[in-house]
Amino acid sequence: MGILAIRASERVKNVNFTEDTISVELMDGRTITFPLVWYPRLLNATPEQRNQWEICGGGYGLHGEAIDEDISTEGMLRGAPAPNRNR
């Protein structure tokens, strides 16, 4: 395993949104906060759509059915914005 291997404690515990950010609380007590502009589908979603998240992948990701968006804890911890889907 590399030094960036995901640990069991890095599973998602809770998700919160502000007008400009998403904050993901992990089981180990850390909270990752990043701007919604990193995820254009989230940025353009309604508050109701943003709040329709499911924890998936055994707790290592988030899935938003209404906006067809998936975010992994690995990507969050790396600080990786959504890939450009127009390429």
Secondary structure as the mmCIF struct_conf table of DSSP 4:
data_model
#
loop_
_struct_conf.conf_type_id
_struct_conf.id
_struct_conf.beg_label_comp_id
_struct_conf.beg_label_asym_id
_struct_conf.beg_label_seq_id
_struct_conf.end_label_comp_id
_struct_conf.end_label_asym_id
_struct_conf.end_label_seq_id
TURN_TY1_P TURN_TY1_P1 ILE A 3 LEU A 4
HELX_RH_3T_P HELX_RH_3T_P1 ALA A 8 GLU A 10
BEND BEND1 ARG A 11 ARG A 11
STRN STRN1 VAL A 12 PHE A 17
BEND BEND2 GLU A 19 ASP A 20
STRN STRN2 THR A 21 LEU A 26
TURN_TY1_P TURN_TY1_P2 MET A 27 ASP A 28
BEND BEND3 GLY A 29 GLY A 29
STRN STRN3 THR A 31 PRO A 35
HELX_RH_3T_P HELX_RH_3T_P2 LEU A 36 TRP A 38
BEND BEND4 TYR A 39 TYR A 39
HELX_RH_AL_P HELX_RH_AL_P1 PRO A 40 LEU A 43
TURN_TY1_P TURN_TY1_P3 ASN A 44 ASN A 44
BEND BEND5 ALA A 45 ALA A 45
HELX_RH_AL_P HELX_RH_AL_P2 PRO A 47 ARG A 50
TURN_TY1_P TURN_TY1_P4 ASN A 51 ASN A 51
STRN STRN4 TRP A 53 CYS A 56
HELX_RH_3T_P HELX_RH_3T_P3 GLY A 57 GLY A 59
TURN_TY1_P TURN_TY1_P5 TYR A 60 TYR A 60
STRN STRN5 GLY A 61 GLY A 64
HELX_RH_3T_P HELX_RH_3T_P4 GLU A 65 ILE A 67
TURN_TY1_P TURN_TY1_P6 ASP A 68 ASP A 68
STRN STRN6 GLU A 69 SER A 72
HELX_RH_AL_P HELX_RH_AL_P3 THR A 73 ARG A 78
TURN_TY1_P TURN_TY1_P7 GLY A 79 GLY A 79
HELX_LH_PP_P HELX_LH_PP_P1 ALA A 80 PRO A 83
TURN_TY1_P TURN_TY1_P8 ARG A 85 ASN A 86
#
